[in-house]
Amino acid sequence: MLQLLIGGFIALTVLYGLLSVYFRSVHREGLENRFDSGGEDGLREDFVRQGMVTYDHSLRKRALRLIYVVPVVLIVAIAYAVNHS
């Protein structure tokens, strides 16, 4: 049982890391495209850096932590339903 928990935690951590890098890359690319399309003042690097700081404090970034919560809640709910039916 402990091996299953450790393996699951490792799998969720890898998934969290991969999705975090992917979403961060997509957001950065969107900022770069928005700057390149015009209408933004200043240097491109400063604009992208400020946008990434904003992303780091956004709800979308924090919502990724649900990767740890949702599977645990589902497993507990299924185990409860199976044992109490």
C-alpha positions in Angstrom: 0.0 0.0 0.0 2.8 2.4 0.9 4.5 1.7 -2.5 1.3 2.6 -4.3 1.1 5.9 -2.4 4.7 6.8 -3.0 4.4 5.8 -6.7 1.2 7.8 -7.1 2.8 10.8 -5.4 5.8 10.6 -7.7 3.6 10.2 -10.8 1.5 13.2 -9.8 4.6 15.3 -9.1 6.0 14.5 -12.6 2.6 15.4 -14.1 2.5 18.6 -12.1 6.1 19.5 -13.3 5.3 18.8 -16.9 2.1 20.7 -17.0 3.6 23.6 -15.1 6.4 23.9 -17.6 4.0 23.5 -20.6 1.5 26.1 -19.3 4.3 28.6 -18.5 5.7 28.1 -22.0 2.3 28.7 -23.6 1.8 31.8 -21.5 5.2 33.2 -22.4 4.6 32.6 -26.1 1.3 34.4 -25.8 3.0 37.4 -24.2 5.6 37.4 -26.9 3.0 37.2 -29.7 1.0 40.0 -28.1 4.0 42.2 -27.9 5.0 41.4 -31.4 1.6 42.3 -32.7 2.1 45.9 -31.5 0.3 48.2 -29.1 2.7 47.5 -26.2 5.3 50.0 -25.1 8.8 49.4 -23.8 11.2 46.5 -24.2 10.0 43.1 -25.2 12.0 41.4 -22.4 10.5 43.7 -19.7 7.0 43.2 -21.0 7.4 39.4 -21.0 9.1 39.4 -17.6 6.3 41.5 -16.0 3.7 39.2 -17.6 5.4 36.2 -16.2 5.5 37.7 -12.7 1.7 38.3 -13.0 1.3 34.7 -14.2 3.2 33.4 -11.2 0.6 35.0 -8.9 -2.4 34.0 -11.0 -5.2 31.7 -10.1 -4.3 29.5 -13.1 -0.9 28.8 -11.7 -2.3 27.9 -8.2 -5.1 25.8 -9.8 -2.4 23.4 -11.0 -2.1 22.2 -7.4 -5.4 20.5 -7.8 -3.5 17.8 -9.6 -2.7 16.6 -6.0 -6.1 17.1 -4.5 -8.6 15.8 -7.2 -7.2 12.2 -7.4 -7.1 11.8 -3.7 -10.6 13.0 -3.3 -11.9 10.7 -6.0 -10.1 7.7 -4.5 -11.5 8.4 -1.1 -15.0 9.0 -2.5 -14.9 5.7 -4.5 -13.6 3.8 -1.5 -16.3 5.2 0.7 -19.0 4.4 -1.9 -17.8 0.8 -2.3 -17.5 0.1 1.4 -20.8 1.7 2.4 -23.1 0.5 -0.3 
